């Protein structure tokens, strides 16, 4: 009866028969009598020490004691009473203050006592820390353990009973289920979304083989280990870690798995192969196998298929630099840690950097002086954990900004001399070398050629520049060397691109030049095809298409002005000017400053403007025009004035008009309106003669504004009407300026124009 149960501080004793189903088969009809005798003996022991039976279900007891010492004594006597029989019982004791209701005891203490009993073995008595503290008994400390469904770990003790066995297998706790999972040497940072996704995928009955695919140094192994540890409770036979990095070929895969799960293959007497014996053993197990570093064993996937077919309760979690490409495979791509920063260094990448930096330099902090450099480091390595950790190892001797500068100059800077770091992770180069060795010759050639591309690129560029057909591109994606975005574009990790560029440069100067030429022809050809649209009705679409290729356009332009004929190179610069006018004046001014420097260096005439080649002069002229639209800058005004006579000497009409436009705009900013009008009037005529579509539209607009400021409304109206007429002509400039024209001309702007 409930009224007989003790209240307040109570010690709860739980018992359960070990292997009851097996005993039922072994004893047959005698099982019922044996079970009855087991109950009689235990009840006698409990009664002797004032225990009150709370519940009995099948072959299990739940008994309460007012005194912890009585509970321990009852458990010891109960084990002695059963010692000579076939039934072995596991027991667990916990002391607490469970709440007594009409249904009996309820509360966390009840669950804790039951969980403690469940992790023991037949003949073993386990005590919680609270029970141990209340009794004088001979016990063995079994350490701290996590129990199923309980958030806090519990220290567990084993009662040593004189005359009875005291040696038992490991407790069946979560830690025991981890089997041979290696203990982490460093903290695990971030990856919350990836862990949740792994849980979701492995929770799907259809997902028996999940591969974590990513480049070397992405943290696949750590992610797999943490994910496996989180799922231990789901596998009665635990989780096993199978390291494969030292397995030379697929024929040794089955023995490696057998060794990791501690299955002894019988090579002397069994008539079956190691693989057959392993499959037979796994067929009766419920476990998760973590197969780490599978990329060099992809020809051994037949074993994985056999495991899936013949061991229905075994799941496989693999890590690899490339997809296994089998029908049963599910894939989760593992990229770098997140770079989004909420202002407190909370991004996964920054948190990892700070933690590793603090290991090296305990006083390290992400203050204002270090934050920008640390973020730049994380950006440069694209959140790759190996790159972050290698970079952080330098904080004791260099600032974050200095570390970033070193990485930018040389990927070999990212290396460590730590003795306990695997050889393949001692540098980024080592990680890249391993991936390179796994490629065929054809794949190596394509990857090297792809290094010419900057930022992301599309399939057409990969084919035109690197000769990468869809099959080769897909191979490199599956090997985690090329990434495919959600928008169908591709990219290389920047440091891997630098590594691959070294491989390309090592071939021959002629081979490198040929690839650079193909690259320039492809991207500058795309620019040339869209020049009409850039100054016409298709401006927005053309601008957006080219904007995606901006990094490659810049690189292609540098090659063109260094190697192409003068007229062709100047045409490239004119096209870029039209693009930047539609895209970004600021970016354009910066780009042309760089191109002017490249052109002057190439011609061997670096220095004063009067030494510049025509191509360099063209770059300067375009720079001054775009810069003038941003506002007056004395330096740009000076450059434009210096360029003007040189442009006249070379009869460079297009660039002359551009330069005059810049000077007129600058004069307008300086409120020197007559001077501005003079420059702009000449700019209008020059642009018309040169067929400069951008200048034809923009120069009269600027002139009209100046004429308005001079109070000459008639002239201003004529200028705006001229610009309006130009805008109405097919494939001509400044359709987006028509609203400005209509404000004076009185002609309505067409709907949708800017």
C-alpha positions, 0 to 999 in steps of 0.5 A: 500500500502507498501508505506503507512507503517511506517519505522524505529522504528515501533510498530506492533499489531497482533490480533486473534479471540479466538475459531473461529471454536467453534463460527462458530458452535455456530452462524451458519449463523450469523457468517459471519455478526458477524465477519464483525462487529468485523472487522469494530469496530477494523478498526475504533479503528486502524484508530482513532490512525493512524494505518496502516493495513499491512495484514488481514487473515481470522479473524486476523489483522496485523497493524503497528503504528509509535508511541507505545502509539498510538498502545496501545491506539488502542488496548485498544479501540478495546477491549472496542469496542468488549466487548459487542459482542460474539467475544473475541480477543487476541492482542499482541504488539511489537516494533522494526525495521522490514525491509520493502520490497515490500512484507511488513515487514520482520524480527525477530520483526514480528515473535516476535510480532506474537508469543506474540499475540499467547500466550494470551487469548481472551480479553487480550492485551500483550506487549513486553518489548520494547513496555512497555518501550516506553509507560506510561500505567497501566500494569502487569508484567507477567514475563519472558517467552520462545516463540515458535521458539525464542531462547531468552526469553521475558518479557511480560506485560499485559495491564490493561484496565479500565472497562474490565476483567484483570484476565486471565489463564496462558499464553500459553507459553512453561513454561505453557505447562510444567504443573506440571514438578518439578523445578530442585534443582540442575544443569543437567550435560551431557546426550546429546546423551541420550536426542537426542535419546529420541527425536528421539524415541518419534519422531517416530509415532510408539513409544507411550510408551518409558521406561527409564530403569536403576538402582536406582541412575542412574538419570532416573527422571532428564533425563526424566524431561529434555527430556520432557521439550525439547518437550513441544512445540510438545504437545498442552495440555502440559507435565504432571509429574506423580510421582508414588513412593508413589502409593502403588498398581496398583489400585491407578494408574489411580487416581494418573494420574488423580490428576497429570493432574488436572482431577477431577474424578466424584465419586458421580454421574458418572456411570463410573470408575475413569479409564474410566473417565480418558481414556475418558478425555485423548482421546481428549488430545494431551499431554506427560505423564511422569510416574516416578518410575514405577517398583513396579507397573508393574502389572498395565500396562493394564492402559498404554495399554488402554491409547495407544489404546484410546488416540491416541495423548497421549505419555508415557515416563516412568522411571523404574528399570525394563522393563515393558514387554508389546508389545508397550514398547520401551526401552532406557537403562540408565547407568552411566555418561561417564568417558572419559576425554579429560584432562580438566575434560570434561567427564560427570562424572567428570563435575558432581563431580566438580559441586556438590563438588563446592556447598559444597566447593566453592574453590574446583578445579580439580587440579593435586592433586585432579584429579586422586582421583576424576577420581577414584571415578567416576570409582568406582561408574561407573559414577552413578550420585547418587554415584558421588553426595554422594561422592562429599558431602565429599570434605569439610573434605576429599581429593578425594583420601581419599574419594575413599579409604573410598568407597573402604572399605565400600559402607555405606560411600556413604550416606547423611544427607540432609533433602530434599533428598528422603529416597531412595536416601540418600545412595547407600545402600538405593537404592540397598535395594529398588531394592532388595525388588522388587526381588523374593526369587529365584532372590535374591539367584541368584543375591547373588551367582553372586556376586562371579563373578568378572568383566564380565562373560558369560552365561556358568559361570552364570549357572555353578557358580550361577545356573542362567538359561537364564530366571533368567539372563534375569529377572535380566537384565530387572530389571537393576541389571545385565548389558548385553554388546554388546558382549553378556557378563554380569556384575554387577555394582561393588558396587552392587556386593559388596552389593550382596556379603554381602547378600551371606555372611549372608547366611552361611559359608558353602553356601559361600564356596560351591559357591566359590568352584564352581567358582574356578572349573569352571574358573580353569577348563577352564584354564586347558582345554587350557593349551595345546593350550597355548604352542602350535599352538592355543596360540593366541585363548586360550590366548584371551579366558582366557584374558577375564576371568582374574579377575575371574582366579585370584580370583579362584586361590586364593581360590584354593591355600588356600583350594585345595590339594598341587599337585592340587594347584601347577598345577593351578599355573603352568597353570597360569604361561603358560597363563601369559607368553603368556599374560603379564609378568608384570601382571603375576609377580604381580599376583604371588606376591599376590598369594605367599602372600595368600599361605604363610598366609594360611599355617600360615608360613608368613615370610622368604622363608624357612618357606614357604609352597610348594604352596607358594614356587611355586608361588614365583618361577613363579614370579621370572621367569616372572619378570626376562623376564622383566629385572634384578631386584635384589630383584627377584634374591635374592628370586630365590636364597633363593627358590632354596634349598627349591625347591630341598628339596621338590623335586619340579622339575617343579618349580626348573626348573622355578627358575633356568631359572630365575637365568640364565636369571638374570645372563645373564643380569648381564653379568656373562655368565658362571654362566648363562650357568650353571643355564640354562643348569640345567634348560634345563635338569630339565624341560625335566625331569619334562615334563614342556612344557614351560620350555622345549621350553624357557630354551634352547633358553635362553641358546643359547643366552648365548652361543652366547655371550660366543662365542660358536656358535656350542653349541648355534646352538645345543641349538636353534635346541633343542628348534626348535625341541621342538616347532615342537612337537605337544602341545609343547612350544614356537611356537612363538619363532621359528623365533629366532631358525631359525636365527641360525639353518638355518631352515625356520620358518613356515609362521604365526609363531612368 
